[in-house]
Amino acid sequence: QLQLVESGGGLVQPGGSLTLSCAASGFTLDDYGIGWFRQAPGKEREAVSCISSSGGSTNYADAVKGRFTISRDNGKNTFFLQMNSLEPEDTAVYYCNAKGVNDYWGQGTQVTVSS
């Protein structure tokens, strides 16, 4: 089955950290650009970060620059979003995406930042 499977969400206090993972199955990520998106309650889905197929180019939304880091491990067919200094405004469902010949989405994982 061709899919992306996310893990790593949860509840964390402000200032804390979480790492999201997204594993591909049924296809290889080597030729795919990948990214993370999020959708907060009552808001539209927004792009958080993306990384090129080679890993040589990354982009971040202004709201997360300096706090989040995207990375990929093509050998493990997995990519990651390291989130530090989390803020309540980061609370959302996070989705991973692989875009290339086809377009794949993860199932979403809830991240809640609250004291």
C-alpha positions in Angstrom: 0.0 0.0 0.0 1.4 3.4 -1.0 1.2 5.7 2.0 2.8 8.0 4.4 2.5 7.2 8.1 3.1 9.9 10.7 4.1 9.6 14.3 5.4 11.7 17.2 2.6 14.1 18.0 1.3 14.7 21.5 0.9 17.1 24.3 3.8 19.3 25.4 4.2 22.4 27.6 5.2 25.7 26.1 8.9 25.8 25.5 9.1 22.1 25.0 10.1 20.0 22.0 8.7 17.3 19.8 9.9 15.4 16.8 7.4 14.3 14.1 8.3 11.4 11.8 6.8 10.5 8.5 7.6 7.1 7.0 6.9 6.2 3.4 5.8 2.7 2.4 5.2 1.2 -1.0 7.4 3.8 -2.7 10.7 5.5 -2.2 11.1 9.2 -1.2 14.3 9.7 -3.2 12.7 11.6 -6.0 10.1 13.5 -4.0 10.1 16.9 -2.5 8.6 16.6 1.0 7.0 19.0 3.4 5.1 19.5 6.6 1.8 21.4 6.8 -0.5 22.2 9.7 -4.1 23.1 10.3 -5.3 24.7 13.5 -9.0 24.7 14.5 -11.0 27.2 12.4 -8.0 27.9 10.2 -6.9 26.9 6.7 -4.0 24.4 6.3 -0.7 26.2 6.0 2.8 25.2 4.9 5.3 24.8 7.7 8.4 23.6 6.0 9.7 21.8 3.0 12.9 20.2 1.7 14.1 19.3 -1.7 14.6 15.7 -3.0 18.3 16.1 -2.5 18.0 17.6 0.9 20.0 20.6 -0.3 17.3 23.2 -0.1 14.9 23.9 2.8 12.2 26.5 3.4 10.4 27.5 6.6 7.3 29.6 7.4 8.3 32.8 9.2 6.4 31.7 12.3 8.6 28.7 12.8 12.0 29.9 11.5 14.8 29.2 14.0 12.6 26.8 16.0 11.7 24.0 13.6 14.1 21.9 11.5 13.1 19.6 8.7 15.3 16.7 7.6 15.2 13.5 5.6 16.8 10.1 5.7 16.3 8.6 2.3 18.1 5.5 3.4 15.3 4.9 6.0 12.6 6.3 3.6 11.6 8.7 6.4 11.6 12.4 7.1 11.3 14.4 10.2 10.2 17.7 11.7 12.1 18.7 14.9 10.1 21.3 16.8 11.8 23.3 19.6 10.6 26.2 21.7 7.0 25.2 21.1 4.3 27.9 21.6 0.6 27.5 22.1 0.2 29.0 18.6 1.8 25.8 17.2 -1.1 23.7 18.3 -2.6 22.1 15.2 -2.9 18.8 13.3 0.3 18.3 11.4 0.4 16.6 8.0 3.4 15.3 6.0 3.4 15.5 2.2 5.5 14.0 -0.5 5.1 15.6 -3.9 6.6 14.2 -7.1 5.2 12.0 -9.8 2.3 11.5 -7.3 1.1 13.4 -4.3 0.9 11.7 -1.0 -0.4 12.9 2.4 0.0 11.5 5.9 -3.0 10.9 8.1 -2.2 13.8 10.4 -1.0 13.9 13.9 -2.2 16.2 16.7 0.3 18.5 18.4 -1.0 20.4 21.4 1.1 23.0 23.2 -0.4 23.8 26.6 0.4 24.2 30.2 
